[in-house]
Amino acid sequence: MSETLEPALPTELDRKAEQAMRRLCDKQLTVATAESCTGGLLASLLTDIEGCGHGFDRGFITYSGDAKQELLGLSSGQVEHNDAVSADVARAMAEGALRQCAADIALSATGFAGPAGPGREEGLVFMACARRGGKTRVEERHFGPIGRGPVRIEALKELVDMLCRAIEGEG
């Protein structure tokens, strides 16, 4: 179980993340993260599991558009469109993370955790999972105006599920 985040996370999420990281390590794979709306929570969750640190390569917290461009190689057009919240950006973030490191799998998240400004849908999150040599899977979720923390937790659940599928070589 994660030690640092455990009191704040749903038990099921914590358990699933631990299982995913143990399976990742058993298969001698590594993961990287590229996060915007989750603000590093995914990296924290995955690195908080005792004995599995060798399965985590690195995390990119790219909250600003400039960071997405500089660290992950996104174009200015991608970043400017819809404040960088789109399926295209999520895909580019995950694939950019893989280009910048030696990890086998990269997960990304970009969205409006809330509150959202005019013309922005609070709770809209795009997540992607790229596996080296495979296709990138992108998910779109509409969590609604449930608050920043709950949106981030729901995104973490989806991302851990995506990681589980990628470890097993599924979509």
Helices and strands as residue ranges (DSSP letters): G 6-8, H 11-26, E 31-35, H 41-47, G 53-55, E 56-61, H 65-72, H 76-80, G 81-84, H 87-99, E 105-111, E 124-131, E 136-142, H 148-167
